[in-house]
Amino acid sequence: MTTLRKWIAAAVIAVAPCTAMAEDLTIGMPIEPVMDPHYFWSSKYLQYYRHYLGFLVTLDLDAQVSPALAESWEAAEDGWTFKLRPDVRFSDGSSVDAEDVVASYERARNYPQAAGSYAGLFNNVDDIVAVDANTVRLETSSPYPSLGFAMTQVPIIPSEIAKSAEQADFNDIATSVSAGPYKLASYLAGQNIVLERNPDYWGEPAKFDNVTLRILPENSARMAALLAGDVDVIGEVPPEFVDRIRENEALEVHAGPSMRTVYLVVDQASEDTTPFATDMDGAPLSQNPFADKRVREALSLAIDREAIRDRVMNGLSFPTGQLVAKGVGGYSDDIAIPPYDPEKAKALLAEAGYPNGFKTKIHCTNDRYVNDGKICQALGQMFSRIGVLTEVETLPSSAFFPIVNQHPSGASMLLLAWSSAGSGEADVLAQTLRTYDADEKKGVWNLASYSNPELDALIARYETTIDKDERWALAREAMQLAVEDFAQIPIHDQSVIVGTRRDIEYKTTPEELTTAISVQ
């Protein structure tokens, strides 16, 4: 992959050489884990799983697909074949074989109670077959060039567990059987996960005897723990805390590029109604204002992306007008950052039939993206200035996603983000903008209920084109169409910011994972 971004001087922070390596490591983690590895597809939880669970293939620290449980693979127009390493065992002593992969993948793509489904990763996959004990084949209805990237996201567990376990079963650590560098030693909900080196790991032995992942969702609590020396590493350092770490001689900041773009989603499920839009007196509107492209454009023009970068993100974000970061396949140099033009926004609202504006609500997480709650507060103020009086409701992820992750969404406006780490290219198009189809599991993350047959056709051509240059050209064309229709409203690309003790050498990853594996 090409370099994601040339960092401006303020974002390039030197890494101190490693002078010591403790036998134990403690990391302050920003979110409570979901112990069931197939319940919610998210890098927030993947950073836990990468420590102790097995993966067919994985992403290295430079976001390149690398061998893991599979030592080799072959891609063809009708599917991918993976050869497993021989004689690999789970931490319970059982062998890792093709049946474990099949059962894990079937569970991940068909989990009916999933709050954040993996199903979209299996688009075009017709069948998952154990050819023999060490060979797995994913048969596809059409070429799937990025399938190798996609499979870096899905954990592998023993087939007996995959076929029978319920979500609650994973609260017992005996259910989380390891095929990774560490294995689970203990789990205290709301407090920590303790890992110990897995002596049966197939690869290079883990660096640490023990790793404690302390659950510290509050930014100030993670920062205080680092300052006090209670933890060695903290993830997701808020930009406003960066200077405090820089000024402390015992600590170091490590920053790097992210593959995650933050964007606004507005409900387009129906022209007739949307859950949280009223006139100025609070009466429901007879039409959904967000179904009108002029209203969506007005919202984009109301966003001062540079102000969000400077005042909310402490300079550590990158305003954008598209849904992938620079360097990701499908990024277009021809798409400009939208201007800030509140007067034009007001004119567009009037033209669309809302000269006096209207009221609405934006739903946001407060524990998922960097400064997500603060971004939403800023958006609420910006929208209100053009006459769209916006109530802001920020929620923990556990409460937010049950509301919005449905078809149609239970919200009128919401803040989301997408990381391209599952493909290395613009899979955001297929996952979040293709017309939702429950039977074919397409558009699973299309929470706007956006539908555009022309875009669907471009996406179908893009994701089945083998030649990379041709495929990415189609992605750029599709991105241009989506942007011109204001299908979603991009805001900025995130940075990855990690704080550590000064004697720790740490490599950030575009995947945004905070792990012991990143300690060099």
N, C-alpha and C positions, 0 to 999 in steps of 0.2 A: 504494500500500500504506500502511496506517496505520503510525504509529510503532511499531516492534517493542517498545520498552520505554522507560519513563521511568527514566532512570538515577538511582540513588541518588547522593548527593553524592560518595561515595568513588570512584565509577566514572566521573564526569564530569571529564575532564582537559582543560584548556584547550589549544588548538592555537596555537602561536606563529606570527605572521605570517611569510610567506616573504620573506626579505631578499636572497636570491641564488639563482640557478639554475645549477648546474654544467652543463657540456656533457656530462659523463659521470655515470653513476649506478651504484653497486654495491649490490646487495641480498643479504643473507645469507638463504638459503632453507633451510627446515627438512627438506626431503626430496629424495632423488634423483629426478629426473624419469623418467617412462616416455616414451620418445621416440615410440613408436607411439601416435598420438592416439586410437585406437579400442580399445586393449587393456584399458584400465581406467578406468571412469567414476568420477572423484573430483575434488573441488575442489582437492585437493592437486596434481594434475597440470594441472587446468584453469588454475591461476594461471600456469603456464608458457605454455600454448597461447594464452591471451588476448593475449599479447604479439605473437605472430607468425603465428598461423593465422587463417583466415577463419571466420566464423560467419554463418549465414543471418540470425539476429537475435541480440541480445546483451542482457545486463542492465547497466543503468547503475549508477552508484555508489550509488543509492538502491534497487537491486534492482527496477527497473521495466524491462519489455521495451521495447527500443529498436531502431530499424532498424540493420542492418549491411549485409551483402551484399544482403539484400532491402530495398528502399526502401518497400514497402507490402505489405499482406496483407489477406485477407478470410477470415472464418470462417463456416462454414455447418454444418448438422447432419450433412452427409455428407462433410465434409472442409475443409481449409484450402488456399487458393491464395496463393502468394507471388510477387511480381514482383521480379526481380533488377534491380539498378542496371545501366544500360547501360555498356558500354565499361570494365568493371573487369577488371584483369589480375592474375594471379599474379606473383610475383617472378621466375619464369622466363620471363616475357613472354607466356605463354599466356592466353587469355581465360577468365574465370570464367563458366560458363554452367550451364544447368539440369542437364545431364548430370553435371557435377561434383557437384552437390548429391545427385542420385539415387544415384550410385555411392558417395559418402561415407556416406549414410544406410543404404544396403543393407549396406555393409561393417560399419558400427557395430552394426546390429541383428542381424546374422547371423554375427558373427565367432566361429567355433567354439572358438578357443583363448583367448578373452578371459578374463582373470582377474577382471575386474569389468565385467560386461556392461552395455551401453547398452540392451539389448533391451526392458527394462521401459518405457522412454520411448516406445516405439512400440506399446504396447498399443492395440488398436482400429484401428491403421493397417493397412488391407488392401493398399494399393498406393501406390507413390511414382512419380509420372509427370512426365516432362519434356513439358509441353504444347507449348512452343516453346523457343527458345534462352534466353529470359528469364523463363519462367514455370514454376514447380514446383507441383504439386498433390499433397497428401497425402490420399488417400481413406480415409475411416474407416467402420467398420461401425456406429458409433453416435457421437453427439456427443462431442467431446473438447475441452472448454472450455479446458483448460490446456496445449494442445499448443504454443502460442506460447512459453510459459515453457520447456517441455521442450526445444525446439529451440535454446535459448540454450546448451545444454550440449554440443552435438555439433559438432566441428570439420569444416570443409569442406576437402578436398584435391583435386588434379586427378584426374579420372576414371581416367586411365591408371595412376596410382599406386594409387588405391583398389581397382582391379580386380586388381592383380598383386602388390602389395608384401606381404612377410612382415614379421613384427615386427623381425627383425634388420636389415632394410633401412633402418630409420629411424635407425640409428646413424650412417649416412652423411648428413650435413646436406643433401646435394643432394636427398634424398627429402622433406625437410620444407619444402615449397614454401609461401612466405608469401602471405597475402592480408590480413595484419594491419598494424598501425602500424610494427612492426619486422620484420626478417628475420634469420635465423640467420647469424652470421659464423663461429662455431666451437662445438664441443661436446667437452669432455673428460670422459669418464665419471668420476663421483666427485669432480669438481673444479668445473667451471663450464660455463655456457652464456653465450656472448657474443653480444649482439644489436646490430644497427646500424639506424639509421633506414631505413625502407623508402621510397625516393623515389617509388615508384609507388602508394603507398597511396591509396585513394579518398577517405579522410576527412581530418580535421584532422591535420597533420603531427605526428609524435611529438615530445615535449618534449625528448628527449635525443638527442645524436648516437649515443651508445653506452650500452648497459646490460649490466652483467655480473651474472649470477645465480650467486652462489657457493653451492655445495652444502655446507651446514654442519649436518648432522643433530643434532649434539650441542648441547643448549641452552647449555651453558657455553661452547662454542666460538663460537656466534653472539654471545653476550653479550660475550665477550672481544674479538671482532672489532669490535663496535660501540664498546666502551670505548676501544680502541686507535685508532679512526678508520680502520680497514681497510675498513669498509663504511659506507654512509650510512643504510641501513635494514635492520632485521631483522624477520622475521615470527614469529608464534607465541611471543611473549615469555612465558615461564612466569610465573605470578602471583608466585612468590617472588622474581623478579628486578625486579619493578616498582619497588620502593622504591629500589633501587640506581640505576636510570635517573633517577627523579625527583630524586635527590640530586645528580646530576651536572649542572652548569650548562651543559654543552655539548650535553646530550641532552634529548629530549622523549619522553613516552609519549603514545600516542593509543589510546584505548579506545572501543569501540562495541558495539552489540548484534549477536548472532549469530543465525542461523536454524537452528543445529545443536543437537539434543538428544542427550545421551549416555544410553544405556540398556543394561540387561542382557538377554541372550538366553539362554534355557535350552532344551535339546533336548527336543522333544515329538514326535519322529518316530515313536516306538513306545512302547507301554506296557510292552514286555518288556525292553528293554535300552537302555543308553546307554553310550558309550565309556568314560567316566571316572567311574563311580560304583561304590563298593564298600562292604561293611560295614566295621566298625572293624578287622577283622583282615585286610582287603585282598582278601576274596573278592568276586567280582562279584555284584551284586544281581540277583535274578531278575526284578525289576520296575524300570522307569524311575521314580525318585521324582519327576522333574520333570513327568511326565504328570499328577500329582495337583495340582489347583488349590491345595490347602491347603499344599503344600510351596512352591509359587510365592509364595503370599501370605506365608508365613513368611520367605522370603528378602527380600521387600519390607520387612516389618516390622523385619528385622535391620539395614537400611541406615539409618544416621544421616546423612541428607543435609545437615543443617546442619553437622555436624562435618566432612564432606568439604569443604563450602564454606569453612569457617573455617580448617581445619588443612591441607588439601591445596591449595585453590584461592586462598588468601590473600584470601578474601572476594569473589573475582571469578568466581562462578558463581551460578546461580539454581535452587535446588531445585525440582523439578517432579514432578507426578504424571501427566503426559501426554506425548505424543510430538511435540508441536509447541510452539514458543515463542509467547509472548503477542504478538498482532498478526498472526500467520499465520492464514490462512483455515482454519477448523475448530477453532481453539483454543476451549476451553470454560471459562467462568468458574465453572462448577458442579463442576469436578473439583478436589478438594482435594489438597494435598501429603500423601502418606502419612505417618502418624505413625511415630516410632521406638519400637518396643515389643518388646524382645527376649523378655520373659516370655511374651507372647501368641504370639510366634513359636515358642518351645519347646513351648507347649501344642499348637499346630497340628501341629508335627512328630510329637508323640506321638499325636495323634488320627489322623494319616495312617499310623501304623504304624512310626514311627522314634523311639521314646522315647529311644534311645541315640544317635541321630543316624546319620550315615554320612559317608563320605569322597568327595571329588570334586576336580576340577581346574577352574580358570578360565583360559582362554586370552585374552591381551590383546596389543594392539600396544604398542610403547614409543616410537613416532615418528609417530603419526597424529593423535591428539587431544591437547588441552591436558592435560598431566600424566597421560596415560592409564596409564602404568605405576604411578604412585603411587596413582591411584584404585583400581587392581586390588589393590594391596597392602592398601589400607584395606578393600576389600570382603572380601578373604580373611580378614582379622582379624575383621571383623564377623560373617561367616558362621560362622567357627570358634567364636565365643562362644555361638552358639545350638546348637552341636553338629554343624554341617555343616563338618567339618574340610576346609579348602579349600587345596589346593596352587595356587600362583600361577605361571603360566608366561608371561613377557612376551617378545615376539618383534618384530623389525622387520616392517613391513608385507609385505615381499617374502617372508617365511617364514610369516607368519600367515595370509594369505588363501588360499594353496594348501591349507592344512589345513582351514579352516572354510568356504570358499566352495564348497560342494557340497551336494547334496541326497540323503540327509540330511547334515547338517554332520558334520565329523570331530571335533567337540568336544561336550562336555556343557554347558558354560557358557562364554560369551564376552562381552566388552565391545564394543559397537558404538555408532555414532552416525549420525544422519540429518540432513542439511540440507534444508530446504524450498526452497532456491534454485532447484531445477529446476521449481518449480510456483507458488511463492508461497502454497501451501496444503498441506493434509494428504495429500500423495501418499505419505507414509510408510505409510499404511494399505494402499494398493494394492501398493506395492513390497515391503513387508516382512511383511505379515500376511495377505494373500490367499493362499488355498490354491495351492501351487506347481503349475503346469502347464507342462511342458517344451515341449509342442507349441504351445501358444498364447502361450508366453513370459510367463506371468503369475506373480506372486509370486517373481520372480527373486531378490530379496534376502531371501526368507523363510527365513532360516537356522535358525530354530527348528523348521521343518516344522510350524508351527501350522496347524490347519485348523478352521474354524468356518463351516458353511453359512449361518448367520444373518448373520454378519459379511460373508461373501462377497456375499450379496444386497444388503446395505446399501452396500458399496463399489461394486458395479456400478451402483446407483442414483445414488450420489454423483457418480461420475466422468463420468456421461453426462447430468447435469442442467445445462441451460444457465443458468438463472437463478441468479445468484451467491448470493443470500441463501438460497434453497432448497437449493442445493448445499452450502453451508457448514453449514446446519442438519443435513443428513444426515451430514456429516463429524463434527459434534459428537456425533450419536447413535452413529455407529460407534465413535468414540473412547471414549465412555462404556462401550460394550459390551466393547471390547478391554481397557480398564483394569479393569473389574469381573472379567474372566476372567484377569487377570494374564498376558495373552498375551505381553507383554514387560514389563520392569520399568524404568520411567523413573527417572533419577537427577537430572540437572540440564541446564540450558541453558548453553552456553559463552558466554564473552565473546570478543571479538576484541581482541587487544592487540598493538600494533606499536610498536617503538622506532626513533627516527630522530635524526639531527642536529637541533639546536634550530632551525636556519634552514630546515628543510624543513616545509612545510605538507602534511599527509597526511590523507586522508579514508578511514577504515575503511569496509568494506562488510559488510552482513549475509551476503554470500556467502563471506566469510572469505578472500578472495584477497589475497596480498601481491604488488603489482605496481607497476611504474613508472607505470602509468596512474593510480594513486591519488595520485600526487604532484601537488599542485595548483600 
